[in-house]
Amino acid sequence: MGTYLTGNYTVIHTDSTVDFDNFVYDAVYFDSATSMDINGVTVTGVLGETLEITVDGDTSNPVTGVLLLGNPIAPQTKVDTGLISATTETFQNNVGIVETYQFVNINTGLPTNG
């Protein structure tokens, strides 16, 4: 179950500290009655109200008077996994494809090559 369903947030960011590359925001708190583009739609907020919505950083524009509530993005979701390269190789007159796979160690969040 995602944190946006439980209301558990570990960070509160303003328009000047928002970081969509490292955090996911699942709620917007209006610290003032202001308007903000959220997911491509202009939303007029009510002072003191929280809008529970996953905020898309590509189509949202945080403004002064709005707080974004969220959590860090899990490091293992930021690593390319699965097939990451394939090359054609010749070995003993046989031509074949050599594939390189990369997976994530779920304990450390670091990539491993297999």
Biopython code that builds the backbone (N, CA, C, O; Angstrom):
import numpy as np
from Bio.PDB.StructureBuilder import StructureBuilder

atoms = [
    (1, "MET", "N", (0.855, -1.172, 0.000)),
    (1, "MET", "CA", (0.000, 0.000, 0.000)),
    (1, "MET", "C", (0.903, 1.238, 0.000)),
    (1, "MET", "O", (1.824, 1.340, 0.810)),
    (2, "GLY", "N", (0.637, 2.164, -0.900)),
    (2, "GLY", "CA", (1.437, 3.373, -0.988)),
    (2, "GLY", "C", (1.181, 4.303, 0.174)),
    (2, "GLY", "O", (0.123, 4.258, 0.801)),
    (3, "THR", "N", (2.159, 5.149, 0.459)),
    (3, "THR", "CA", (2.010, 6.064, 1.594)),
    (3, "THR", "C", (0.923, 7.096, 1.341)),
    (3, "THR", "O", (0.383, 7.666, 2.289)),
    (4, "TYR", "N", (0.592, 7.347, 0.074)),
    (4, "TYR", "CA", (-0.460, 8.316, -0.193)),
    (4, "TYR", "C", (-1.815, 7.808, 0.310)),
    (4, "TYR", "O", (-2.741, 8.595, 0.510)),
    (5, "LEU", "N", (-1.926, 6.497, 0.513)),
    (5, "LEU", "CA", (-3.160, 5.951, 1.045)),
    (5, "LEU", "C", (-3.189, 5.972, 2.566)),
    (5, "LEU", "O", (-4.266, 5.989, 3.163)),
    (6, "THR", "N", (-2.040, 5.972, 3.189)),
    (6, "THR", "CA", (-1.991, 5.933, 4.647)),
    (6, "THR", "C", (-1.766, 7.302, 5.273)),
    (6, "THR", "O", (-1.994, 7.485, 6.469)),
    (7, "GLY", "N", (-1.317, 8.271, 4.462)),
    (7, "GLY", "CA", (-1.065, 9.606, 4.991)),
    (7, "GLY", "C", (0.243, 9.734, 5.738)),
    (7, "GLY", "O", (0.424, 10.689, 6.493)),
    (8, "ASN", "N", (1.163, 8.798, 5.552)),
    (8, "ASN", "CA", (2.467, 8.867, 6.205)),
    (8, "ASN", "C", (3.456, 9.598, 5.300)),
    (8, "ASN", "O", (3.718, 9.163, 4.178)),
    (9, "TYR", "N", (3.997, 10.697, 5.787)),
    (9, "TYR", "CA", (4.949, 11.488, 5.015)),
    (9, "TYR", "C", (6.186, 11.740, 5.858)),
    (9, "TYR", "O", (6.090, 11.956, 7.066)),
    (10, "THR", "N", (7.344, 11.711, 5.221)),
    (10, "THR", "CA", (8.591, 11.923, 5.958)),
    (10, "THR", "C", (9.270, 13.235, 5.599)),
    (10, "THR", "O", (10.229, 13.630, 6.261)),
    (11, "VAL", "N", (8.792, 13.922, 4.559)),
    (11, "VAL", "CA", (9.377, 15.212, 4.186)),
    (11, "VAL", "C", (8.279, 16.223, 3.891)),
    (11, "VAL", "O", (7.188, 15.879, 3.436)),
    (12, "ILE", "N", (8.603, 17.470, 4.163)),
    (12, "ILE", "CA", (7.748, 18.596, 3.792)),
    (12, "ILE", "C", (8.636, 19.579, 3.052)),
    (12, "ILE", "O", (9.599, 20.100, 3.614)),
    (13, "HIS", "N", (8.311, 19.834, 1.788)),
    (13, "HIS", "CA", (9.122, 20.738, 0.980)),
    (13, "HIS", "C", (8.307, 21.935, 0.519)),
    (13, "HIS", "O", (7.102, 21.846, 0.282)),
    (14, "THR", "N", (9.003, 23.054, 0.399)),
    (14, "THR", "CA", (8.401, 24.271, -0.136)),
    (14, "THR", "C", (8.698, 24.359, -1.625)),
    (14, "THR", "O", (9.333, 23.473, -2.197)),
    (15, "ASP", "N", (8.229, 25.441, -2.246)),
    (15, "ASP", "CA", (8.502, 25.613, -3.672)),
    (15, "ASP", "C", (9.994, 25.753, -3.954)),
    (15, "ASP", "O", (10.442, 25.441, -5.057)),
    (16, "SER", "N", (10.774, 26.218, -2.971)),
    (16, "SER", "CA", (12.216, 26.392, -3.194)),
    (16, "SER", "C", (13.038, 25.155, -2.839)),
    (16, "SER", "O", (14.216, 25.080, -3.187)),
    (17, "THR", "N", (12.430, 24.178, -2.147)),
    (17, "THR", "CA", (13.192, 22.970, -1.773)),
    (17, "THR", "C", (12.669, 21.701, -2.446)),
    (17, "THR", "O", (13.182, 20.609, -2.200)),
    (18, "VAL", "N", (11.657, 21.842, -3.288)),
    (18, "VAL", "CA", (11.078, 20.679, -3.963)),
    (18, "VAL", "C", (12.146, 19.972, -4.799)),
    (18, "VAL", "O", (12.983, 20.624, -5.423)),
    (19, "ASP", "N", (12.115, 18.632, -4.809)),
    (19, "ASP", "CA", (13.115, 17.825, -5.515)),
    (19, "ASP", "C", (12.429, 16.583, -6.091)),
    (19, "ASP", "O", (12.383, 15.533, -5.450)),
    (20, "PHE", "N", (11.899, 16.719, -7.303)),
    (20, "PHE", "CA", (11.164, 15.621, -7.913)),
    (20, "PHE", "C", (12.066, 14.467, -8.339)),
    (20, "PHE", "O", (11.571, 13.371, -8.601)),
    (21, "ASP", "N", (13.374, 14.690, -8.413)),
    (21, "ASP", "CA", (14.293, 13.617, -8.786)),
    (21, "ASP", "C", (14.521, 12.623, -7.657)),
    (21, "ASP", "O", (14.812, 11.453, -7.907)),
    (22, "ASN", "N", (14.392, 13.081, -6.418)),
    (22, "ASN", "CA", (14.709, 12.222, -5.279)),
    (22, "ASN", "C", (13.549, 11.970, -4.325)),
    (22, "ASN", "O", (13.678, 11.194, -3.378)),
    (23, "PHE", "N", (12.410, 12.626, -4.574)),
    (23, "PHE", "CA", (11.255, 12.474, -3.687)),
    (23, "PHE", "C", (9.980, 12.322, -4.510)),
    (23, "PHE", "O", (9.883, 12.823, -5.630)),
    (24, "VAL", "N", (9.017, 11.630, -3.938)),
    (24, "VAL", "CA", (7.681, 11.556, -4.527)),
    (24, "VAL", "C", (6.734, 12.246, -3.553)),
    (24, "VAL", "O", (6.761, 11.994, -2.349)),
    (25, "TYR", "N", (5.899, 13.121, -4.101)),
    (25, "TYR", "CA", (4.982, 13.905, -3.269)),
    (25, "TYR", "C", (3.559, 13.408, -3.497)),
    (25, "TYR", "O", (3.087, 13.332, -4.631)),
    (26, "ASP", "N", (2.883, 13.070, -2.397)),
    (26, "ASP", "CA", (1.547, 12.499, -2.481)),
    (26, "ASP", "C", (0.478, 13.373, -1.838)),
    (26, "ASP", "O", (-0.665, 12.944, -1.683)),
    (27, "ALA", "N", (0.842, 14.593, -1.466)),
    (27, "ALA", "CA", (-0.149, 15.517, -0.924)),
    (27, "ALA", "C", (0.370, 16.945, -1.058)),
    (27, "ALA", "O", (1.575, 17.195, -1.049)),
    (28, "VAL", "N", (-0.573, 17.867, -1.181)),
    (28, "VAL", "CA", (-0.256, 19.289, -1.266)),
    (28, "VAL", "C", (-1.030, 19.986, -0.152)),
    (28, "VAL", "O", (-2.255, 19.885, -0.081)),
    (29, "TYR", "N", (-0.310, 20.691, 0.712)),
    (29, "TYR", "CA", (-0.931, 21.452, 1.797)),
    (29, "TYR", "C", (-0.890, 22.927, 1.423)),
    (29, "TYR", "O", (0.166, 23.457, 1.079)),
    (30, "PHE", "N", (-2.034, 23.583, 1.491)),
    (30, "PHE", "CA", (-2.111, 25.002, 1.142)),
    (30, "PHE", "C", (-1.931, 25.835, 2.406)),
    (30, "PHE", "O", (-2.814, 25.907, 3.260)),
    (31, "ASP", "N", (-0.758, 26.461, 2.497)),
    (31, "ASP", "CA", (-0.411, 27.323, 3.622)),
    (31, "ASP", "C", (-0.990, 28.717, 3.427)),
    (31, "ASP", "O", (-0.926, 29.559, 4.323)),
    (32, "SER", "N", (-1.548, 28.951, 2.259)),
    (32, "SER", "CA", (-2.245, 30.197, 1.950)),
    (32, "SER", "C", (-3.259, 29.892, 0.854)),
    (32, "SER", "O", (-3.184, 28.852, 0.200)),
    (33, "ALA", "N", (-4.197, 30.794, 0.662)),
    (33, "ALA", "CA", (-5.186, 30.609, -0.406)),
    (33, "ALA", "C", (-4.533, 31.067, -1.708)),
    (33, "ALA", "O", (-4.527, 32.254, -2.032)),
    (34, "THR", "N", (-3.992, 30.117, -2.436)),
    (34, "THR", "CA", (-3.263, 30.419, -3.662)),
    (34, "THR", "C", (-3.601, 29.391, -4.719)),
    (34, "THR", "O", (-4.221, 28.366, -4.432)),
    (35, "SER", "N", (-3.190, 29.672, -5.945)),
    (35, "SER", "CA", (-3.399, 28.730, -7.047)),
    (35, "SER", "C", (-2.079, 28.109, -7.446)),
    (35, "SER", "O", (-1.033, 28.757, -7.396)),
    (36, "MET", "N", (-2.133, 26.831, -7.849)),
    (36, "MET", "CA", (-0.938, 26.113, -8.270)),
    (36, "MET", "C", (-1.312, 25.146, -9.388)),
    (36, "MET", "O", (-2.373, 24.522, -9.354)),
    (37, "ASP", "N", (-0.438, 25.029, -10.370)),
    (37, "ASP", "CA", (-0.630, 24.025, -11.412)),
    (37, "ASP", "C", (-0.204, 22.673, -10.854)),
    (37, "ASP", "O", (0.960, 22.476, -10.504)),
    (38, "ILE", "N", (-1.151, 21.743, -10.774)),
    (38, "ILE", "CA", (-0.884, 20.397, -10.279)),
    (38, "ILE", "C", (-1.295, 19.409, -11.375)),
    (38, "ILE", "O", (-2.464, 19.336, -11.753)),
    (39, "ASN", "N", (-0.332, 18.666, -11.867)),
    (39, "ASN", "CA", (-0.585, 17.660, -12.905)),
    (39, "ASN", "C", (-1.295, 18.265, -14.117)),
    (39, "ASN", "O", (-2.179, 17.648, -14.713)),
    (40, "GLY", "N", (-0.889, 19.482, -14.463)),
    (40, "GLY", "CA", (-1.424, 20.138, -15.649)),
    (40, "GLY", "C", (-2.734, 20.871, -15.453)),
    (40, "GLY", "O", (-3.291, 21.406, -16.412)),
    (41, "VAL", "N", (-3.239, 20.906, -14.227)),
    (41, "VAL", "CA", (-4.514, 21.571, -13.938)),
    (41, "VAL", "C", (-4.275, 22.659, -12.901)),
    (41, "VAL", "O", (-3.594, 22.424, -11.903)),
    (42, "THR", "N", (-4.829, 23.851, -13.129)),
    (42, "THR", "CA", (-4.705, 24.921, -12.141)),
    (42, "THR", "C", (-5.710, 24.677, -11.025)),
    (42, "THR", "O", (-6.919, 24.618, -11.250)),
    (43, "VAL", "N", (-5.168, 24.536, -9.801)),
    (43, "VAL", "CA", (-5.990, 24.249, -8.633)),
    (43, "VAL", "C", (-5.919, 25.454, -7.698)),
    (43, "VAL", "O", (-4.830, 25.926, -7.371)),
    (44, "THR", "N", (-7.072, 25.948, -7.271)),
    (44, "THR", "CA", (-7.122, 27.022, -6.289)),
    (44, "THR", "C", (-7.321, 26.396, -4.924)),
    (44, "THR", "O", (-8.347, 25.773, -4.652)),
    (45, "GLY", "N", (-6.320, 26.572, -4.067)),
    (45, "GLY", "CA", (-6.354, 25.945, -2.756)),
    (45, "GLY", "C", (-7.055, 26.786, -1.712)),
    (45, "GLY", "O", (-7.201, 28.001, -1.851)),
    (46, "VAL", "N", (-7.483, 26.111, -0.667)),
    (46, "VAL", "CA", (-8.119, 26.758, 0.477)),
    (46, "VAL", "C", (-7.134, 26.705, 1.631)),
    (46, "VAL", "O", (-6.575, 25.649, 1.929)),
    (47, "LEU", "N", (-6.921, 27.838, 2.279)),
    (47, "LEU", "CA", (-5.992, 27.940, 3.400)),
    (47, "LEU", "C", (-6.249, 26.828, 4.418)),
    (47, "LEU", "O", (-7.368, 26.662, 4.903)),
    (48, "GLY", "N", (-5.183, 26.062, 4.737)),
    (48, "GLY", "CA", (-5.259, 25.019, 5.747)),
    (48, "GLY", "C", (-5.754, 23.674, 5.258)),
    (48, "GLY", "O", (-5.844, 22.730, 6.043)),
    (49, "GLU", "N", (-6.076, 23.564, 3.981)),
    (49, "GLU", "CA", (-6.579, 22.293, 3.434)),
    (49, "GLU", "C", (-5.464, 21.509, 2.757)),
    (49, "GLU", "O", (-4.509, 22.085, 2.235)),
    (50, "THR", "N", (-5.602, 20.185, 2.775)),
    (50, "THR", "CA", (-4.641, 19.288, 2.137)),
    (50, "THR", "C", (-5.328, 18.557, 0.993)),
    (50, "THR", "O", (-6.419, 18.012, 1.154)),
    (51, "LEU", "N", (-4.673, 18.554, -0.164)),
    (51, "LEU", "CA", (-5.153, 17.826, -1.320)),
    (51, "LEU", "C", (-4.282, 16.595, -1.472)),
    (51, "LEU", "O", (-3.088, 16.703, -1.748)),
    (52, "GLU", "N", (-4.881, 15.415, -1.293)),
    (52, "GLU", "CA", (-4.116, 14.175, -1.422)),
    (52, "GLU", "C", (-4.107, 13.759, -2.882)),
    (52, "GLU", "O", (-5.119, 13.322, -3.430)),
    (53, "ILE", "N", (-2.934, 13.907, -3.503)),
    (53, "ILE", "CA", (-2.765, 13.606, -4.919)),
    (53, "ILE", "C", (-1.284, 13.363, -5.176)),
    (53, "ILE", "O", (-0.435, 14.057, -4.615)),
    (54, "THR", "N", (-0.971, 12.394, -6.012)),
    (54, "THR", "CA", (0.421, 12.191, -6.399)),
    (54, "THR", "C", (0.779, 13.277, -7.410)),
    (54, "THR", "O", (0.138, 13.402, -8.454)),
    (55, "VAL", "N", (1.797, 14.052, -7.093)),
    (55, "VAL", "CA", (2.162, 15.229, -7.892)),
    (55, "VAL", "C", (3.204, 14.843, -8.933)),
    (55, "VAL", "O", (4.268, 14.324, -8.598)),
    (56, "ASP", "N", (2.888, 15.100, -10.198)),
    (56, "ASP", "CA", (3.804, 14.847, -11.309)),
    (56, "ASP", "C", (4.701, 16.067, -11.492)),
    (56, "ASP", "O", (4.217, 17.160, -11.785)),
    (57, "GLY", "N", (5.995, 15.881, -11.321)),
    (57, "GLY", "CA", (6.943, 16.990, -11.419)),
    (57, "GLY", "C", (7.037, 17.597, -12.799)),
    (57, "GLY", "O", (7.438, 18.753, -12.936)),
    (58, "ASP", "N", (6.672, 16.836, -13.840)),
    (58, "ASP", "CA", (6.752, 17.357, -15.204)),
    (58, "ASP", "C", (5.599, 18.290, -15.546)),
    (58, "ASP", "O", (5.724, 19.129, -16.438)),
    (59, "THR", "N", (4.477, 18.151, -14.846)),
    (59, "THR", "CA", (3.302, 18.954, -15.187)),
    (59, "THR", "C", (2.787, 19.773, -14.004)),
    (59, "THR", "O", (1.641, 20.222, -14.001)),
    (60, "SER", "N", (3.645, 19.961, -13.005)),
    (60, "SER", "CA", (3.259, 20.740, -11.824)),
    (60, "SER", "C", (4.252, 21.860, -11.600)),
    (60, "SER", "O", (5.432, 21.745, -11.934)),
    (61, "ASN", "N", (3.751, 22.959, -11.024)),
    (61, "ASN", "CA", (4.586, 24.126, -10.778)),
    (61, "ASN", "C", (4.356, 24.622, -9.347)),
    (61, "ASN", "O", (3.461, 25.432, -9.108)),
    (62, "PRO", "N", (5.169, 24.134, -8.390)),
    (62, "PRO", "CA", (5.003, 24.574, -6.994)),
    (62, "PRO", "C", (5.176, 26.095, -6.855)),
    (62, "PRO", "O", (6.006, 26.700, -7.534)),
    (63, "VAL", "N", (4.394, 26.688, -5.980)),
    (63, "VAL", "CA", (4.423, 28.131, -5.753)),
    (63, "VAL", "C", (4.558, 28.419, -4.263)),
    (63, "VAL", "O", (4.380, 27.532, -3.429)),
    (64, "THR", "N", (4.871, 29.662, -3.943)),
    (64, "THR", "CA", (4.954, 30.097, -2.548)),
    (64, "THR", "C", (3.585, 29.930, -1.892)),
    (64, "THR", "O", (2.558, 30.238, -2.496)),
    (65, "GLY", "N", (3.579, 29.446, -0.665)),
    (65, "GLY", "CA", (2.331, 29.244, 0.063)),
    (65, "GLY", "C", (1.790, 27.838, -0.047)),
    (65, "GLY", "O", (0.687, 27.543, 0.414)),
    (66, "VAL", "N", (2.588, 26.960, -0.674)),
    (66, "VAL", "CA", (2.179, 25.568, -0.823)),
    (66, "VAL", "C", (3.285, 24.684, -0.272)),
    (66, "VAL", "O", (4.463, 24.917, -0.541)),
    (67, "LEU", "N", (2.907, 23.665, 0.500)),
    (67, "LEU", "CA", (3.865, 22.691, 1.015)),
    (67, "LEU", "C", (3.581, 21.347, 0.359)),
    (67, "LEU", "O", (2.431, 20.918, 0.275)),
    (68, "LEU", "N", (4.637, 20.687, -0.104)),
    (68, "LEU", "CA", (4.506, 19.371, -0.712)),
    (68, "LEU", "C", (4.930, 18.323, 0.308)),
    (68, "LEU", "O", (6.026, 18.402, 0.863)),
    (69, "LEU", "N", (4.070, 17.344, 0.555)),
    (69, "LEU", "CA", (4.337, 16.293, 1.532)),
    (69, "LEU", "C", (4.642, 14.997, 0.786)),
    (69, "LEU", "O", (3.920, 14.611, -0.134)),
    (70, "GLY", "N", (5.726, 14.332, 1.198)),
    (70, "GLY", "CA", (6.081, 13.120, 0.474)),
    (70, "GLY", "C", (7.118, 12.285, 1.175)),
    (70, "GLY", "O", (7.309, 12.373, 2.388)),
    (71, "ASN", "N", (7.790, 11.467, 0.376)),
    (71, "ASN", "CA", (8.784, 10.518, 0.872)),
    (71, "ASN", "C", (9.909, 10.368, -0.140)),
    (71, "ASN", "O", (9.713, 10.620, -1.329)),
    (72, "PRO", "N", (11.088, 9.961, 0.322)),
    (72, "PRO", "CA", (12.188, 9.701, -0.610)),
    (72, "PRO", "C", (11.837, 8.569, -1.568)),
    (72, "PRO", "O", (11.125, 7.631, -1.207)),
    (73, "ILE", "N", (12.341, 8.670, -2.783)),
    (73, "ILE", "CA", (12.187, 7.584, -3.743)),
    (73, "ILE", "C", (13.139, 6.467, -3.327)),
    (73, "ILE", "O", (14.304, 6.727, -3.028)),
    (74, "ALA", "N", (12.654, 5.232, -3.305)),
    (74, "ALA", "CA", (13.491, 4.091, -2.932)),
    (74, "ALA", "C", (14.655, 3.973, -3.913)),
    (74, "ALA", "O", (14.441, 4.018, -5.124)),
    (75, "PRO", "N", (15.890, 3.823, -3.411)),
    (75, "PRO", "CA", (17.053, 3.805, -4.303)),
    (75, "PRO", "C", (17.009, 2.686, -5.326)),
    (75, "PRO", "O", (17.504, 2.862, -6.439)),
    (76, "GLN", "N", (16.434, 1.543, -4.986)),
    (76, "GLN", "CA", (16.428, 0.439, -5.939)),
    (76, "GLN", "C", (15.525, 0.707, -7.142)),
    (76, "GLN", "O", (15.652, 0.032, -8.163)),
    (77, "THR", "N", (14.623, 1.670, -7.043)),
    (77, "THR", "CA", (13.780, 1.989, -8.193)),
    (77, "THR", "C", (14.494, 2.900, -9.184)),
    (77, "THR", "O", (13.998, 3.120, -10.289)),
    (78, "LYS", "N", (15.645, 3.429, -8.805)),
    (78, "LYS", "CA", (16.374, 4.345, -9.664)),
    (78, "LYS", "C", (17.484, 3.656, -10.455)),
    (78, "LYS", "O", (18.222, 4.314, -11.188)),
    (79, "VAL", "N", (17.607, 2.328, -10.311)),
    (79, "VAL", "CA", (18.660, 1.567, -10.984)),
    (79, "VAL", "C", (18.042, 0.829, -12.161)),
    (79, "VAL", "O", (17.017, 0.163, -12.014)),
    (80, "ASP", "N", (18.672, 0.947, -13.338)),
    (80, "ASP", "CA", (18.202, 0.187, -14.481)),
    (80, "ASP", "C", (18.361, -1.297, -14.189)),
    (80, "ASP", "O", (19.428, -1.745, -13.768)),
    (81, "THR", "N", (17.305, -2.049, -14.413)),
    (81, "THR", "CA", (17.365, -3.489, -14.171)),
    (81, "THR", "C", (16.971, -4.240, -15.433)),
    (81, "THR", "O", (16.419, -3.675, -16.377)),
    (82, "GLY", "N", (17.272, -5.525, -15.415)),
    (82, "GLY", "CA", (16.983, -6.352, -16.570)),
    (82, "GLY", "C", (18.116, -6.280, -17.571)),
    (82, "GLY", "O", (19.270, -6.067, -17.197)),
    (83, "LEU", "N", (17.797, -6.455, -18.828)),
    (83, "LEU", "CA", (18.793, -6.441, -19.888)),
    (83, "LEU", "C", (19.298, -5.024, -20.108)),
    (83, "LEU", "O", (18.521, -4.136, -20.456)),
    (84, "ILE", "N", (20.607, -4.803, -19.905)),
    (84, "ILE", "CA", (21.152, -3.457, -20.074)),
    (84, "ILE", "C", (22.059, -3.334, -21.292)),
    (84, "ILE", "O", (22.335, -2.220, -21.737)),
    (85, "SER", "N", (22.533, -4.463, -21.847)),
    (85, "SER", "CA", (23.318, -4.392, -23.077)),
    (85, "SER", "C", (23.368, -5.766, -23.734)),
    (85, "SER", "O", (23.199, -6.797, -23.083)),
    (86, "ALA", "N", (23.605, -5.747, -25.039)),
    (86, "ALA", "CA", (23.767, -6.994, -25.783)),
    (86, "ALA", "C", (24.736, -6.724, -26.921)),
    (86, "ALA", "O", (24.597, -5.733, -27.637)),
    (87, "THR", "N", (25.710, -7.593, -27.090)),
    (87, "THR", "CA", (26.685, -7.450, -28.167)),
    (87, "THR", "C", (26.812, -8.776, -28.906)),
    (87, "THR", "O", (26.562, -9.842, -28.345)),
    (88, "THR", "N", (27.200, -8.692, -30.157)),
    (88, "THR", "CA", (27.440, -9.897, -30.944)),
    (88, "THR", "C", (28.904, -10.258, -30.814)),
    (88, "THR", "O", (29.779, -9.427, -31.058)),
    (89, "GLU", "N", (29.169, -11.480, -30.436)),
    (89, "GLU", "CA", (30.530, -11.964, -30.213)),
    (89, "GLU", "C", (30.779, -13.210, -31.042)),
    (89, "GLU", "O", (29.851, -13.958, -31.352)),
    (90, "THR", "N", (32.038, -13.428, -31.398)),
    (90, "THR", "CA", (32.441, -14.662, -32.073)),
    (90, "THR", "C", (33.364, -15.430, -31.148)),
    (90, "THR", "O", (34.356, -14.893, -30.657)),
    (91, "PHE", "N", (33.030, -16.693, -30.912)),
    (91, "PHE", "CA", (33.842, -17.543, -30.057)),
    (91, "PHE", "C", (33.957, -18.904, -30.722)),
    (91, "PHE", "O", (32.952, -19.580, -30.941)),
    (92, "GLN", "N", (35.160, -19.299, -31.038)),
    (92, "GLN", "CA", (35.431, -20.586, -31.683)),
    (92, "GLN", "C", (34.541, -20.782, -32.915)),
    (92, "GLN", "O", (33.870, -21.803, -33.064)),
    (93, "ASN", "N", (34.557, -19.777, -33.785)),
    (93, "ASN", "CA", (33.807, -19.772, -35.044)),
    (93, "ASN", "C", (32.288, -19.803, -34.863)),
    (93, "ASN", "O", (31.558, -20.071, -35.817)),
    (94, "ASN", "N", (31.819, -19.537, -33.679)),
    (94, "ASN", "CA", (30.377, -19.440, -33.436)),
    (94, "ASN", "C", (30.035, -17.980, -33.146)),
    (94, "ASN", "O", (30.699, -17.321, -32.345)),
    (95, "VAL", "N", (29.009, -17.495, -33.795)),
    (95, "VAL", "CA", (28.564, -16.129, -33.573)),
    (95, "VAL", "C", (27.338, -16.185, -32.673)),
    (95, "VAL", "O", (26.409, -16.955, -32.915)),
    (96, "GLY", "N", (27.348, -15.377, -31.655)),
    (96, "GLY", "CA", (26.217, -15.348, -30.741)),
    (96, "GLY", "C", (26.080, -13.997, -30.075)),
    (96, "GLY", "O", (26.939, -13.127, -30.217)),
    (97, "ILE", "N", (25.027, -13.839, -29.372)),
    (97, "ILE", "CA", (24.773, -12.583, -28.658)),
    (97, "ILE", "C", (25.126, -12.778, -27.193)),
    (97, "ILE", "O", (24.680, -13.730, -26.553)),
    (98, "VAL", "N", (25.928, -11.867, -26.676)),
    (98, "VAL", "CA", (26.276, -11.873, -25.262)),
    (98, "VAL", "C", (25.434, -10.788, -24.601)),
    (98, "VAL", "O", (25.530, -9.611, -24.949)),
    (99, "GLU", "N", (24.620, -11.193, -23.659)),
    (99, "GLU", "CA", (23.734, -10.255, -22.989)),
    (99, "GLU", "C", (24.224, -9.988, -21.577)),
    (99, "GLU", "O", (24.677, -10.899, -20.885)),
    (100, "THR", "N", (24.132, -8.740, -21.156)),
    (100, "THR", "CA", (24.501, -8.358, -19.803)),
    (100, "THR", "C", (23.243, -7.916, -19.075)),
    (100, "THR", "O", (22.504, -7.053, -19.548)),
    (101, "TYR", "N", (23.013, -8.517, -17.926)),
    (101, "TYR", "CA", (21.864, -8.176, -17.102)),
    (101, "TYR", "C", (22.331, -7.500, -15.819)),
    (101, "TYR", "O", (23.428, -7.766, -15.327)),
    (102, "GLN", "N", (21.501, -6.642, -15.295)),
    (102, "GLN", "CA", (21.799, -5.990, -14.024)),
    (102, "GLN", "C", (20.567, -6.104, -13.136)),
    (102, "GLN", "O", (19.439, -5.882, -13.577)),
    (103, "PHE", "N", (20.806, -6.451, -11.890)),
    (103, "PHE", "CA", (19.718, -6.578, -10.933)),
    (103, "PHE", "C", (20.033, -5.740, -9.707)),
    (103, "PHE", "O", (21.127, -5.188, -9.592)),
    (104, "VAL", "N", (19.093, -5.644, -8.807)),
    (104, "VAL", "CA", (19.251, -4.820, -7.617)),
    (104, "VAL", "C", (19.255, -5.715, -6.384)),
    (104, "VAL", "O", (18.390, -6.576, -6.221)),
    (105, "ASN", "N", (20.235, -5.497, -5.526)),
    (105, "ASN", "CA", (20.271, -6.167, -4.235)),
    (105, "ASN", "C", (19.207, -5.506, -3.361)),
    (105, "ASN", "O", (19.325, -4.324, -3.035)),
    (106, "ILE", "N", (18.173, -6.251, -2.980)),
    (106, "ILE", "CA", (17.070, -5.629, -2.251)),
    (106, "ILE", "C", (17.454, -5.198, -0.842)),
    (106, "ILE", "O", (16.741, -4.407, -0.224)),
    (107, "ASN", "N", (18.562, -5.703, -0.328)),
    (107, "ASN", "CA", (19.004, -5.295, 1.009)),
    (107, "ASN", "C", (19.754, -3.968, 0.981)),
    (107, "ASN", "O", (19.617, -3.152, 1.892)),
    (108, "THR", "N", (20.555, -3.752, -0.077)),
    (108, "THR", "CA", (21.378, -2.541, -0.138)),
    (108, "THR", "C", (20.848, -1.505, -1.111)),
    (108, "THR", "O", (21.183, -0.326, -0.997)),
    (109, "GLY", "N", (20.014, -1.926, -2.081)),
    (109, "GLY", "CA", (19.535, -1.001, -3.099)),
    (109, "GLY", "C", (20.562, -0.732, -4.183)),
    (109, "GLY", "O", (20.338, 0.109, -5.054)),
    (110, "LEU", "N", (21.695, -1.442, -4.142)),
    (110, "LEU", "CA", (22.761, -1.222, -5.108)),
    (110, "LEU", "C", (22.629, -2.208, -6.260)),
    (110, "LEU", "O", (22.120, -3.315, -6.082)),
    (111, "PRO", "N", (23.096, -1.797, -7.462)),
    (111, "PRO", "CA", (23.019, -2.711, -8.599)),
    (111, "PRO", "C", (24.039, -3.851, -8.489)),
    (111, "PRO", "O", (25.115, -3.696, -7.912)),
    (112, "THR", "N", (23.669, -4.985, -9.054)),
    (112, "THR", "CA", (24.580, -6.116, -9.160)),
    (112, "THR", "C", (24.511, -6.612, -10.587)),
    (112, "THR", "O", (23.434, -6.590, -11.184)),
    (113, "ASN", "N", (25.585, -7.045, -11.141)),
    (113, "ASN", "CA", (25.596, -7.582, -12.499)),
    (113, "ASN", "C", (25.588, -9.092, -12.410)),
    (113, "ASN", "O", (26.339, -9.682, -11.634)),
    (114, "GLY", "N", (24.739, -9.712, -13.205)),
    (114, "GLY", "CA", (24.613, -11.155, -13.148)),
    (114, "GLY", "C", (24.702, -11.777, -14.521)),
    (114, "GLY", "O", (24.614, -12.998, -14.652)),
]
sb = StructureBuilder()
sb.init_structure("model")
sb.init_model(0)
sb.init_chain("A")
sb.init_seg("    ")
for serial, (resi, resn, name, xyz) in enumerate(atoms, 1):
    if name == "N":
        sb.init_residue(resn, " ", resi, " ")
    sb.init_atom(name, np.array(xyz, "f"), 0.0, 1.0, " ", f" {name:<3s}", serial, name[0])
structure = sb.get_structure()
